């Protein structure tokens, strides 16, 4: 059993220090985290409330070392019922959002490719699917089936492990025929780069 532990430790150390060889190459960042949303209009998310849920995603990076292209997709499951409490997995009225995204990433600070601070700027199309409860909830003012967002993010990498914070600013009305009803997202996620 001790040999197995030594093998695992040696493997993890090897992965950590081999990131120097793959930093300029393409790779996949896979992650999972929490989503917090607010609508620009208080009638949809009153003051001190938010819409909460979870997200999972993958971003492929390629063609660069300190500046690189990012292409990815995220899946969000969010409770459409405003609340002062944050819940990840038990929505009363759920919507699903699929966000294909594209943009640029930047390594703004690094220590021997083991520790990096990253920035990203992306754009996304947000395809919204409502549950049956959500369709009943929004029957007077239906949600649009797609919106768009601009995304800014800050991340930290330690070897292949990554932690990211993102802000998504909605540019298209989320509710049909309701001016200024865009959604804005805060995302926190953890993941790995392969």
N, C-alpha and C positions, 0 to 999 in steps of 0.2 A: 504494500500500500504506500509506503514511503517513496518508492521508486516512481509511482504514479504522480504523487504530489510534486516531486522534483521535476518530472517531465512536463507537467502542466505549468509550473513556475518558469522553467526554461523556455517553453513555448511562448508564454505571455511576455517575457522579457524580450525574446527575439522579435515578436510582433511590434512591441513598443519601440525598439530601436531600429527596426527595418523601415519605419515610416519615412526615413530620409530618402530611401530608394523609390518610393511611390508618390511623393508629394507632387511632382510635376505631371504625373500621369492621371488618366481618368480614374474615377472611382465612384462608388455608390455610398451615399449617406442615408442610412435607414434609421427612423426615429419614431417615437411615440410621446404624446404629451397632453397637456390640458389646453382647452380653448375657452376664452372669455370673450363674449361679443356684446356690443351695445349698438342700438340704432341711434341715428342722429336726432330722431324725434322722440321726445319724452313720452309720448302716448304709447310707444312700443316698448321702451325700456325706461321706466320712471327713474328719477334720481336715486342713487345709491343701490340700484339693482343692475343685474346683468343676466345674460343668457350664457349658460355654461355647459361644457361637455368635454369630449376628448377628440384627439386627432391622431392619425398615423400617416406616415408618408415616406417617400424616397426621393432623393435628389441626386442626379448624376452630374458630376463635375468633369470638365475636360478642357484641354487646350490652354494650359497656362500654369504658372507656378504662383505668382503673387496676384495676378488677375486671371480669372478663369470664367468660363461659361457654366451656367447652371440650368438644367432642364429637369423638372420633376412634377410630382403630383401628390396632393394631400387628400385624405378622406376625413371629414369631420362629422360627428354625430353630436348635435346640440339640442338642448331643451329650449323650446320657443317660449316657455312660460318665464317671465322675468322673476328673479328671486334675489334676495340679499345673501343667500347661502350658495356656496359653490358645490355643485354635484357633478361627478364625472359620468356615472353609469346608470342613473335611474331617472331618465327624463319623463315628465308628465306628457309633454307634447313635443315629439322629436322631429327634427328635420335633418337630412343628410346633405352634405355639401361636398362636391368633388371639385378640386381646384388644380387644374393643370397650370403650370407656372414656368416662366423662363426669365432669365436675367443674368446678372454678373455677380461674382463673388470676389472678395479681396482679402488677402492676408496682410493685415496692417502692422502686425508685430509677431515676431517669432523668436524662439530660443532653440537653436539647433533642430528645428523641425519636430521637436518633441512637444513644445508648448506653442500654440498659435492663438492669436486674437483675430477673428474674422468679421468682416462686414459683408452684407449682401443687399442688392437692390434688384427687385423682380417685379413682374406684372403677372396677373392671373385672371383667368375667366372662372367664375364661380357658378357651377351648375347646382341648382337647389332642387331637392326632391323632398316632398312633404309626406309624412305619415298620414294615415286616415284621420287621426286625432288632430293633426296640424291643419288639414284641409277644413275640418269642421271649425277649428279655432280661428282660421283666417278667411272664413267664407264671405264675410262682408267686404274685406279688402284682401284679395288673394296676393300671394307672393309671386314675384316674377320668377320664371324658371331659370334665369341666368343673370348674373351681375358681373362686375369687374372690380379688381382691387390693385392698388399699388402696394408694394411690400418693402419694408426696410427691416434689417435684422442685424443682430450682434451675436457672435458666437465665440466660444472658447473650445479649443481642442487640446487634449492631453493624450498624445499618441493617437490611437484610433478612436478614443472616446470623445464625444462631442456634447456640449450643452448649448442651447440656443434660445434666444428671446427674439420674437418677431412682432411687428405691428403691421396690420393690414388695413389700409385706408380704402373704404369703398367709394367708387366713383359713379355707380349706377344705382338708381332707386331699387330697393329690395321689394317694395310693395307697388303693385300695379296702379298707375295714375296717382301716386302720392309723391309729390315733389319733396326732395330732401330726405328721403327715407332710406339712406344707405347704411349698411352695417360696417362697423369697424371692429377688428379682432385684435386681441392680445394672445399670443401663443408662447408657451414655455414647453420645450421638449428636450429629451435626452436620447442619444443614439450612438451609432458606431459608423465609422467610415471603412469600407472594404475596398 
